[in-house]
Amino acid sequence: MATDKVRVEVIGAPDFFATIAGEADRVDHSQSWVMQKCLERSLPALATVAPGSAALEALKRSPLRNPATLHLLRFNLALAESDSPDARALASAPRGTERRTFFLPRALYDAFDREGERLKLSSDEILMWAWDQVGAEIRALASVTIKDE
């Protein structure tokens, strides 16, 4: 039975994405799988974070919170949505960030999106927080080693 998946485009810190990619390679799973596991285990705790709380403020660490970076992101989004193919080709993630695509089951995406809206957090902030909460469990998984025959 096929699961309804949602494609999620995330712009965030390159070092965070490198960590996720490294762990996904180590356990021989996709980066989406790693993020799904983190979100499945951590979203219930995120649902208890109160708007305006100190705990919420600690989550706000996206590079996109920098006004200059956010301005560049908005500019690049406008380019990406342009009618001109030449303008669309110029669109890129702001300097100091990368763009990654993750696939999440619809129900998990809906919970992810709902918490982001409720707490006014960006996608990368939720994913970084989820990794902080569950990353040790992922790191504890056995490495997959492919032996040469």
C-alpha positions as CSV (number, residue, x, y, z in Angstrom):
1,M,0.0,0.0,0.0
2,A,1.5,3.3,-1.1
3,T,1.8,6.1,1.5
4,D,0.8,9.6,0.5
5,K,4.1,11.6,0.6
6,V,4.6,15.3,0.7
7,R,7.6,16.9,-0.9
8,V,9.1,19.5,1.6
9,E,11.7,22.1,0.3
10,V,13.8,23.3,3.2
11,I,16.5,26.1,3.2
12,G,18.8,25.9,6.1
13,A,22.4,25.7,7.4
14,P,24.8,23.6,5.3
15,D,26.4,22.0,8.4
16,F,23.0,20.7,9.6
17,F,22.3,19.2,6.3
18,A,25.7,17.6,6.2
19,T,25.2,16.0,9.5
20,I,21.8,14.5,8.4
21,A,23.4,13.3,5.1
22,G,26.3,11.7,7.0
23,E,24.0,9.8,9.4
24,A,21.7,8.7,6.6
25,D,24.7,7.3,4.6
26,R,26.0,5.6,7.8
27,V,22.8,3.7,8.5
28,D,22.1,3.2,4.7
29,H,18.8,5.1,4.7
30,S,17.6,8.3,3.0
31,Q,17.9,11.7,4.6
32,S,14.1,11.8,4.5
33,W,14.0,8.6,6.6
34,V,16.3,10.1,9.2
35,M,14.1,13.3,9.4
36,Q,10.9,11.2,9.5
37,K,12.2,9.2,12.5
38,C,13.3,12.4,14.3
39,L,9.9,14.1,13.7
40,E,7.9,11.1,14.6
41,R,9.6,11.0,18.0
42,S,9.9,14.7,18.7
43,L,6.7,16.4,17.4
44,P,4.6,15.3,20.4
45,A,7.1,17.2,22.7
46,L,7.0,20.2,20.3
47,A,3.3,20.3,20.7
48,T,3.8,21.1,24.4
49,V,5.9,24.2,23.7
50,A,4.0,27.4,24.5
51,P,3.9,30.4,22.2
52,G,6.0,33.2,23.7
53,S,7.9,30.9,26.0
54,A,11.7,30.9,26.6
55,A,11.7,27.3,25.2
56,L,10.3,28.7,22.0
57,E,12.8,31.5,21.7
58,A,15.6,28.9,22.1
59,L,14.3,27.2,18.9
60,K,14.6,30.3,16.7
61,R,18.0,29.8,15.3
62,S,17.5,29.6,11.5
63,P,20.0,31.4,9.3
64,L,16.8,32.8,7.7
65,R,16.2,34.9,10.8
66,N,19.0,37.2,9.7
67,P,17.1,40.1,7.9
68,A,19.6,40.3,5.0
69,T,19.4,36.5,4.4
70,L,15.6,36.6,4.5
71,H,15.6,39.5,2.1
72,L,17.8,37.5,-0.3
73,L,15.5,34.5,0.1
74,R,12.4,36.6,-0.9
75,F,14.3,38.1,-3.9
76,N,15.3,34.6,-5.0
77,L,11.8,33.3,-4.6
78,A,10.5,36.1,-6.8
79,L,13.1,35.1,-9.4
80,A,12.1,31.5,-9.2
81,E,8.4,32.4,-9.8
82,S,9.2,34.7,-12.7
83,D,7.7,34.2,-16.1
84,S,11.2,34.6,-17.6
85,P,13.3,31.4,-17.9
86,D,16.5,33.5,-17.6
87,A,15.3,35.0,-14.3
88,R,14.3,31.6,-13.0
89,A,17.8,30.3,-13.8
90,L,19.3,33.0,-11.5
91,A,17.3,31.9,-8.4
92,S,19.4,30.2,-5.7
93,A,19.4,29.7,-2.0
94,P,20.9,32.7,-0.1
95,R,24.6,32.6,0.7
96,G,25.4,30.6,3.8
97,T,22.4,28.3,3.3
98,E,21.5,25.3,1.2
99,R,18.2,23.9,-0.2
100,R,17.2,20.3,0.5
101,T,14.2,18.3,-0.3
102,F,12.6,15.8,2.1
103,F,9.6,13.6,1.7
104,L,7.3,13.1,4.6
105,P,4.1,11.0,5.0
106,R,1.1,13.3,4.7
107,A,0.0,12.9,8.4
108,L,3.5,13.6,9.6
109,Y,3.8,16.7,7.3
110,D,0.4,18.0,8.5
111,A,1.6,17.8,12.2
112,F,4.9,19.4,11.2
113,D,3.2,22.2,9.3
114,R,0.6,22.8,12.1
115,E,3.4,23.2,14.7
116,G,5.4,25.5,12.5
117,E,2.3,27.7,12.0
118,R,1.3,27.6,15.7
119,L,4.8,28.5,16.9
120,K,5.9,30.7,13.9
121,L,9.0,28.5,13.3
122,S,10.6,27.8,10.0
123,S,10.9,24.3,8.6
124,D,14.7,24.2,9.2
125,E,14.1,25.3,12.9
126,I,11.7,22.4,13.5
127,L,14.0,19.9,11.7
128,M,17.1,21.1,13.7
129,W,15.1,20.9,16.9
130,A,13.9,17.4,16.0
131,W,17.5,16.3,15.3
132,D,18.6,17.8,18.7
133,Q,15.9,15.7,20.4
134,V,16.4,12.4,18.6
135,G,19.9,12.6,16.9
136,A,21.5,10.5,19.7
137,E,19.0,7.6,18.9
138,I,19.9,7.8,15.2
139,R,23.6,7.9,16.1
140,A,23.1,4.8,18.3
141,L,21.9,2.8,15.3
142,A,24.4,0.3,13.9
143,S,26.4,1.4,10.9
144,V,25.8,-0.5,7.7
145,T,29.0,-1.9,6.2
146,I,29.0,-3.2,2.6
147,K,31.7,-5.9,2.3
148,D,33.5,-6.4,-1.0
149,E,33.2,-9.9,-2.3
